[in-house]
């Protein structure tokens, strides 16, 4: 269980991230509002400053959806 000062710290970190990366925050917000269907593929690509890229993906399962819902419920308590 988080203590109140830990919760306040997390809220501050979340707010800073959202202000620094508004497009990514909007993207995540869209997914949280509209959900992610089982069978969807999530793909992430990271491009380093040298131009090298690393890509990975995952096919969403019912267990993943349950985990996403639990995370969304937990995050919503920090609003």
N, C-alpha and C positions, 0 to 999 in steps of 0.2 A: 504494500500500500504506500502511496506517495504521501509525503508530508506537504502541508500547505506551501512552504517555501519552494519545494521541488516542483509543485504544480505551477507556481508563479514563474519559476525559471523556464519551464517548458513553454508556457504561454509566450514569454518574451522571445525565446528562440524561434518559435513558430511564426510570430508576428514579424520578426526580422527577416526570416527566410522569405515570407510572403511579399515583403516590401522590396527585397532584393531581386526576386524572381517572379514578377506578377504574371507573366504568360504561363510559366510552369504551374504556378498556384491555380490559375484559372483552369488549366487543363485537368489537374487533379480534382478540382471542384466539380468540373463537368462529369468526370467519371464517377465521383461519389454520388452526385445527384441522379445520374442516369443508370448507374450500375454497369457491371461487366458481366456479360453472359458466359455461361459455361461453353467451352469450345473456342472462345476468343483467344487470339494470340497476342501477347504483350511482348514487344521487342524493344530493347534498349541498346543504343549505340553511344559509345563514349569516344570522342576524338581528342587526343592529346595535343598539346601545343606543337609537337613535332609533326602532326598530321596523321599519326598512327591511329587506327580505329580498332576498337574491340566491340563486337556485337554479340548479344545473347538474346534468347527468347524463351518463352514458356507458353504452353497451352493451358488455359485456365480450367481448373477442375472444380467440382462442387466444394471440396475442402478449402480451396483457395478463396472461393466466394464467401464461405463462412468466416474465414480469417479476415478478409477485407471488411466484412460487415462489423466484426468485432473491433477492428482498428478504427473504422469510421465512428462507431459509437463512443469509443474512448476519446478520440480527437474532438468530437462534438462537445464533450464536457469542458474543453478548454476554450470555448468561444466566449 
